[in-house]
């Protein structure tokens, strides 16, 4: 119904719930405001809707109990947002297939086709066997591997292509890693995450994400998350969380930094994600990690600076904590995503009275 027709109570009443949520068009809002000024019944109904909204925001959310970190719901919403973007994209036109004649040839000659497929299968199988871990955690026969002996140079890193990452984790968090790398010639790097060349390749891929496939970047993050305490690894994870173009990579980089959220550089990155990242799932994950870091820093028995026990003394406020509180309050008021607003409100309640005061 057009805004010009919003004059009767029967037309206004169904829109009051959207009005309370600030989900009506400006022209509709003007018509509703004019009607509410003259209709006490609709004004009373609006107050009930607003009280309901306030109760929902202030009440403890079921998701806070069933999914305390909010990661599962954030991931689902992120995937749904990306799927809706894909569905809204215009359909691709069917293009001419240059290999259609191969399919016709194979259909007319089944015997030759079977022989060709067997030969292709043998060739692929011999290559795949090199990447299947044995019982001892090794990957294929060592004689078939071309393992680089000399250290990788910066020029090698700038020109390399990583075709695959295979990681066999061990109970001591070391594990065996094999990297299939193409520089001037194909090579295989094998070792642990503490080996110099292996570490350099992993951190280079994560830091320079635009050059490598997202799946390769995610595999590298799976390996590097076991060494977040190392300075070069943390630097690579922070770079991926800030600037990687793939949402899943940014999300995994933040998850890898979960145990380092109290670090000042990590906290700055989380705040930057809250203020600038376009994906609501990433923003929610940043909220979760900030809450986790503040809960770890909270003293066992907080004392208010205004209490009589410390009269005459003053405890300086923590600028980092104040910035977190200020950012969360801003998200609660104005973030475009409703779930981010609700999660920010819940986060402020989780942080507790020490920081809020």
Secondary structure, DSSP 8 states (H G I E B T S, - for coil): --GGGTTSHHHHGGGHHHHHTT-S-HHHHHHHHHHHHH-HHHHHHHHHHHHHHHHHHHS--HHHHHSTT-HHHHHHHHHHHHHHHHHHS--------TTHHHHHHHHH-HHHHHHHHHHHHHHHHHHHGGGSB-TTS-BS-GGG-----S---HHHHHH-EEEEEEEE--TTS--EEEEEEESSSEEEEEE-TTSHHHHHHHHHHHHTGGGS-HHHHHHHHHHHGGGTTSHHHHHHHHHHHHH-S-HHHHHHHHHHTGGGTTSHHHHHHHHHHHHH-S-HHHHHHHHHHHHHHHHHHS-TT---TTSGGGTT------HHHHHHHHHHHHHHHH-SSHHHHHHHHHHHHHH-HHHH-
